[in-house]
Amino acid sequence: MANIMDYLEWRGDLDFRKAPFNEVDNLILTQIVYLDLDGVVPGIDRESKVTVAEAGQRYFHKYPIETVNAMPRLKKNASFLLKAMMESERFKNCYLSKYVEDISVEEESQFSAMKIDLDDGSVFLSFSGTDNTVVGWKENFNMSYLTETPGQKKAVRYVQETVPFYKNKLRFGGHSKGGNLAMYAAMQCKEMLQEKILSVYDNDGPGFPEEFFSPERVEKVLLKVTRIIPEASVIGMLLTHQKEPLIVASSQKGILQHDAFTWEVMGPSF
């Protein structure tokens, strides 16, 4: 069955003006933020930006194929996804900017995010899930009892520093913990930004403590949320959720279904 790599072969020749943004595009944009893009994509303190094609050239200069092949599965797959994106009409001219990677042992926080300008005039804010660091996994466990984690605070601050007066439409998205961060940032950012949000994508992310939800937060954002989980979801079923999920097929079994590259794609949908 096809996956997101196959999707790029099929849909990669059409930009977003010819074929509108869809749920599969969302998943793709949440995977490349797992990469180490320091020195590849301009940081949050800079106003410059690079195309996906330019970022890909920089990335593979920094990390030759031999190095990529030795990476952990998550980063290796995301690297080859970036290569396919930089060669596709759909993504190669999209702009990447405002990259941040903030790992704090003291705070037990691992936070990474990136701004992606699409050629339909919209912006996608992509929040990274847990990487291979011990700190990242500690933060996951902290979500089970903290009303607000350092990473969640950083997600809200990132939105309000990155697009404080943005006039066009916004999309938020993340995979795993990144889905939780996208939800949290959308529910906690300023009302003027909430009005600009087209959609929020939670791709198999954990939920929240039950007391987190209030009518004001839910009513303003929940209608814009698309929650996607695989058939045997584990991470995406943790804690409390207020949105019914779209359940997708996976080519793997059990916890391995959390891997976004196993989610089965048909046309522009899962």
For each residue, the residues with C-beta under 8 A, 3 or more apart:
1: 249 251 264 265 266
2: 6 7 10 264 265 266
3: 6 7 251 261 262 263 264 265
4: 7 8 24 27 28 31 81 260 261 263 265
5: 8 9 80 81 84 261
6: 2 3 9 10 265
7: 2 3 4 10 11 24 28 265 268
8: 4 5 11 12 28 81 84 85 88 90 91
9: 5 6 12 84
10: 2 6 7 267
11: 7 8 14 19 24 90 268
12: 8 9 84 87 88 89 90 91
13: 88 89 90
14: 11 18 19 89 90
15: 18 19 89 90 93 119
16: 19 20 21 25 90 118 119 120
17: 119 120
18: 14 15
19: 11 14 15 16 22 90 268
20: 16 120
21: 16 25 26 118 120 122 171
22: 19 25 26 268 269
23: 26 27 201 226 228 246 268 269 270
24: 4 7 11 27 28 265 268 269 270
25: 16 21 22 28 29 90
26: 21 22 23 29 30 124 171 173 199 201 203 226
27: 4 23 24 30 31 175 201 203 228 260 263
28: 4 7 8 24 25 31 32 81 85 91
29: 25 26 32 33 116 124 126 173
30: 26 27 33 126 127 128 129 173 174 175 178 179 201 203 260
31: 4 27 28 34 77 78 81 175 260 261
32: 28 29 35 37 78 81 82 85 114 126
33: 29 30 37 112 113 114 126 127 128 174 178
34: 31 74 75 78 112 128 129 131
35: 32 40 59 75 78 79 82
36: 40 75 101
37: 32 33 40 41 55 59 96 99 101 114
38: 43 99 101
39: 58 62
40: 35 36 37 50 55 58 59 62 99
41: 37 50 55 96 97 99 114
42: 46 47 48 49 50 96 97 98 99
43: 38 46 98 99 100
44: 98 99 100 158 161 162
45:
46: 42 43 97
47: 42 97
48: 42 97
49: 42 95 96 97 115 117
50: 40 41 42 54 55 58 95 96 97
51: 54 55 92 93 94 95 96
52: 55 56 82 85 86 91 92 93 94 95 96
53: 56 57 86 87 92 93
54: 50 51 57 58
55: 37 40 41 50 51 52 58 59 82 86 96
56: 52 53 59 60 82 83 85 86 87 92
57: 53 54 60 61 86
58: 39 40 50 54 55 61 62
59: 35 37 40 55 56 62 63 79 82
60: 56 57 63 64 65 68 79 83
61: 57 58 64
62: 39 40 58 59
63: 59 60 67 68 71 79
64: 60 61 67 68
65: 60 68 69
66: 69 70
67: 63 64 70 71
68: 60 63 64 65 71 75 76 79 80
69: 65 66 76
70: 66 67
71: 63 67 68 75 76 79
72: 75 76 132
73: 76 77 259
74: 34 77 78 131 132 259
75: 34 35 36 68 71 72 78 79
76: 68 69 71 72 73 79 80
77: 31 73 74 80 81 259 261
78: 31 32 34 35 74 75 81 82
79: 35 59 60 63 68 71 75 76 82 83
80: 5 68 76 77 83 84
81: 4 5 8 28 31 32 77 78 84 85 261
82: 32 35 52 55 56 59 78 79 85 86
83: 56 60 79 80 86 87
84: 5 8 9 12 80 81 87 88
85: 8 28 32 52 56 81 82 88 90 91 92
86: 52 53 55 56 57 82 83 91 92
87: 12 53 56 83 84 92
88: 8 12 13 84 85 91 92
89: 12 13 14 15 92 93
90: 8 11 12 13 14 15 16 19 25 85
91: 8 12 28 52 85 86 88 94
92: 51 52 53 56 85 86 87 88 89
93: 15 51 52 53 89 119
94: 51 52 91 116 117 118 119
95: 49 50 51 52 116 117
96: 37 41 42 49 50 51 52 55 99 114 115 116 117
97: 41 42 46 47 48 49 50 114 115 117
98: 42 43 44 113 114 115 158 162
99: 37 38 40 41 42 43 44 96 112 113 114 115
100: 43 44 111 112 113 114 158
101: 36 37 38 111 112 128
102: 109 110 111 112 154
103: 109 110 111 133 135 136
104: 107 108 109 110 135 150
105: 108 135
106:
107: 104 150
108: 104 105 135 138 139 142 150
109: 102 103 104 135 139 149 150 151 154
110: 102 103 104 130 131 133 135 136 139 151
111: 100 101 102 103 128 150 151 154 155 158 181
112: 33 34 99 100 101 102 127 128 131
113: 33 98 99 100 125 126 127 128 155 158 181
114: 32 33 37 41 96 97 98 99 100 125 126
115: 49 96 97 98 99 123 124 125 126 162 163
116: 29 94 95 96 123 124 125 126
117: 49 94 95 96 97 122 123
118: 16 21 94 121 122 123 124
119: 15 16 17 93 94
120: 16 17 20 21
121: 118 168 169
122: 21 117 118 168 169 170 171 198
123: 115 116 117 118 163 166 168 169 170 171
124: 26 29 115 116 118 170 171 172 173
125: 113 114 115 116 158 159 162 163 170 171 172 173 182 185
126: 29 30 32 33 113 114 115 116 173 174 178
127: 30 33 112 113 155 172 173 174 177 178 179 181 182 185
128: 30 33 34 101 111 112 113 131 174 175 177 178
129: 30 34 174 175 176 177 178 179 205
130: 110 133 136 137 139 140 176 177
131: 34 74 110 112 128 136
132: 72 74 136
133: 103 110 130 136 137
134: 137 138
135: 103 104 105 108 109 110 138 139
136: 103 110 130 131 132 133 139 140 177
137: 130 133 134 140 141
138: 108 134 135 141 142
139: 108 109 110 130 135 136 142 143 149 150 151 177
140: 130 136 137 143 177 206
141: 137 138 144
142: 108 138 139 145 146 149
143: 139 140 146 149 177 180 206 208 238 239
144: 141 209 238 239
145: 142 209
146: 142 143 149
147: 209 211 212
148: 152 153
149: 109 139 142 143 146 152 153
150: 104 107 108 109 111 139 153 154
151: 109 110 111 139 154 155 177 181
152: 148 149 155 156 180 181 184 185 188
153: 148 149 150 156 157
154: 102 109 111 150 151 157 158
155: 111 113 127 151 152 158 159 181 182 184 185
156: 152 153 159 160 184 185 188 189
157: 153 154 160 161
158: 44 98 100 111 113 125 154 155 161 162 185
159: 125 155 156 162 163 172 185 186 189 193
160: 156 157 163 164 189 190 193
161: 44 157 158 164
162: 44 98 115 125 158 159
163: 115 123 125 159 160 166 170 193 196
164: 160 161 193
165:
166: 123 163 170 193 196
167: 196
168: 121 122 123 196
169: 121 122 123 196 197 198
170: 122 123 124 125 163 166 193 196 197 198
171: 21 26 122 123 124 125 197 198 199 200 201
172: 124 125 127 159 182 183 185 186 197 199 200 201
173: 26 29 30 124 125 126 127 178 179 182 200 201 202 203
174: 30 33 126 127 128 129 177 178 179 180 181 182 201 202 203 205
175: 27 30 31 128 129 178 179 203 204 205 260
176: 129 130 179 203 204 205 206 235 258
177: 127 128 129 130 136 139 140 143 151 174 180 181 205 206
178: 30 33 126 127 128 129 173 174 175 181 182 203 205
179: 30 127 129 173 174 175 176 182 183 201 202 203 204 205 206 227 236
180: 143 152 174 177 183 184 202 205 206 207 208
181: 111 113 127 151 152 155 174 177 178 184 185 205
182: 125 127 155 172 173 174 178 179 185 186 200 201 202 205
183: 172 179 180 186 187 200 202 205 208 221 225
184: 152 155 156 180 181 187 188 208
185: 125 127 152 155 156 158 159 172 181 182 188 189
186: 159 172 182 183 189 194 197 200 221 224 225
187: 183 184 217 218 220 221
188: 152 156 184 185 217
189: 156 159 160 185 186 193 194
190: 160 193 194
191: 194 195 220
192: 195 196
193: 159 160 163 164 166 170 189 190 196 197
194: 186 189 190 191 197 220 221
195: 191 192
196: 163 166 167 168 169 170 192 193
197: 169 170 171 172 186 193 194 200 221 224
198: 122 169 170 171 224
199: 26 171 172 224 225 226
200: 171 172 173 182 183 186 197 221 224 225 226
201: 23 26 27 30 171 172 173 174 179 182 225 226 228
202: 173 174 179 180 182 183 205 225 226 227 228 236 243
203: 26 27 30 173 174 175 176 178 179 228 260
204: 175 176 179 228 229 230 233 235 236 258 260
205: 129 174 175 176 177 178 179 180 181 182 183 202 227 235 236
206: 140 143 176 177 179 180 235 236 238 239
207: 180 238 239 240 241
208: 143 180 183 184 212 213 239 240 241
209: 144 145 147 212 239 240
210: 213 240
211: 147
212: 147 208 209 217 240
213: 208 210 217 218 240 242
214: 217 218
215: 218 219
216: 219 220
217: 187 188 212 213 214 220 221
218: 187 213 214 215 221 222 242
219: 215 216 222 223
220: 187 191 194 216 217
221: 183 186 187 194 197 200 217 218 224 225
222: 218 219 225 242 243
223: 219
224: 186 197 198 199 200 221
225: 183 186 199 200 201 202 221 222 243
226: 23 26 199 200 201 202 246
227: 179 202 205 236 241 243 244 245 246
228: 23 27 201 202 203 204 245 246 248 270
229: 204 233 236 237 245 246 247 248
230: 204 233 236 247 248 249 250 257 258 262 263
231: 247 248 249 250 257
232: 250 253 254 255 257
233: 204 229 230 236 237 245 247 257 258
234: 237 238 254 255 258
235: 176 204 205 206 238 258
236: 179 202 204 205 206 227 229 230 233 245 258
237: 229 233 234
238: 143 144 206 207 234 235
239: 143 144 206 207 208 209
240: 207 208 209 210 212 213
241: 207 208 227 245
242: 213 218 222
243: 202 222 225 227
244: 227
245: 227 228 229 233 236 241
246: 23 226 227 228 229 270
247: 229 230 231 233
248: 228 229 230 231 263 264 270
249: 1 230 231 263 264 270
250: 230 231 232 256 257 259 262 263 264
251: 1 3 262 264
252: 256 257 259 262
253: 232 256 257
254: 232 234 257
255: 232 234 258
256: 250 252 253 259 262
257: 230 231 232 233 250 252 253 254 262 263
258: 176 204 230 233 234 235 236 255
259: 73 74 77 250 252 256 262
260: 4 27 30 31 175 203 204 263
261: 3 4 5 31 77 81
262: 3 230 250 251 252 256 257 259
263: 3 4 27 230 248 249 250 257 260 270
264: 1 2 3 248 249 250 251 270
265: 1 2 3 4 6 7 24 269 270
266: 1 2 269 270
267: 10
268: 7 11 19 22 23 24
269: 22 23 24 265 266
270: 23 24 228 246 248 249 263 264 265 266
